[in-house]
Amino acid sequence: MDNIFHHYGVKIGHAHDVGVKTGVTLLIPDKPAICAVDVRGGGPGTREIPALQDGGLIEQVHAISLSGGSVYGLAAADAAANWLGARGRGYKARAGIPVSPIVPSAILFDNANGGNKDWGERPPFYDLGLKACAAASYDSTEGAIGAGYGATAGVYNGGLGIATELCGDISVTAVIAANPVGSPYMPASRVPWAWPYEVKGEFGGLRPAADYSLSPADDTKLSQIKAAGQATVIGAVITDAGLSQKQAKRLSIMAQDGLAMSVQPAHTPLDGDTVFTLSTGHKTCSGPVPLAKLGAAAARCTARALMRGVYYAQF
C-alpha cells in the first residue's frame, strides 16, 4: 500500500550521527494509540514496559522510541516526551498540570561498531531524539537509517526495514531495526533465511540450490563476541485493526516469530529482542481465528522487514 504511514495516522522520524555510527527512529501516532509489547531476548533495554502489562493503567501511548546506543539510547524517549509535552500531547490530569506523554522505548547495542563513542557526559541520543521528532512525516526510506544506522546483522551491515501485508481488508506493517547476534543468511550462502516470505524480489530473489544442505554457520556474532552486547532486534508492528490491548499483545507475540523466520539463531541470551504493536484503526478483528491470521501476517512482515533492512543497508 502506498503512503502506508498516512493510512495508519502514524508519523515516522529518523535521525543519525555519522561519526558515532548510531541513530534513532520514532513512531508518533496522530492520536493516542493502543499499544502492547513482547520482550523475548535475554538482554533487553527498555522503558515504560511494565506500564503496558496486563492489569496496568496504560493502554494508549503517544510515541514509541527505537534507538541505538544501548542504555544511553533511552534518552531519545526523554526527548520525545519533552517534545510532545511542549505541544500539549500526553495524558491530561487537570488544568494547570503538565501533560504526561507515554513513550515506551527499546534500544539495541551498537556501541562496538567502531564509531566515536567518546561522548563524555553528553551522549547524542537526546539531541537525536529531538531531530527525529522534528523530521517525523508519513514517508520513510530503509537501510542505514534511524535506529538501524549503526546496526550489524551477524557479521553484515544491519539496517531498518519496513514491510506491509494485507490480511483481508486489514493491513499490518512491520518496522524493524535489525542488529541480531544471528545471521540473516543461510550458512555458506547469501540466500536469506526469509526467502520463502519474499515479495516481488524485494531482497534480491535468491533461492537455495536444489542440492543445498545446511552446515554450521560461521557468520554470526557468536564467532566474535565473548560477552553480552553487540546485538538486539527492536521494532513495531502497526495495524488498522481496532484491537484491544490484550489482542495487541498477542499480535506482538506472533510478530516476534518473524525474527526466528529470518535470523538463525534468534532470541539468544545476548539479544534483547523487543516488538511493540500499535493499533490505530477501527477495522473489525473479532475472535481468535481472524487474530491468528493477522498474527501470521505480522510474523511474515517482521521477517521481510528485517531482511529488507539488511538488504538495503548493503548499498
Summary of the structure (lengths in Angstrom):
residues: 315
radius of gyration: 18.3
end to end distance: 24.2
largest distance: 70.3
contacts: 1246
relative contact order: 0.21
helix: 28%
strand: 26%
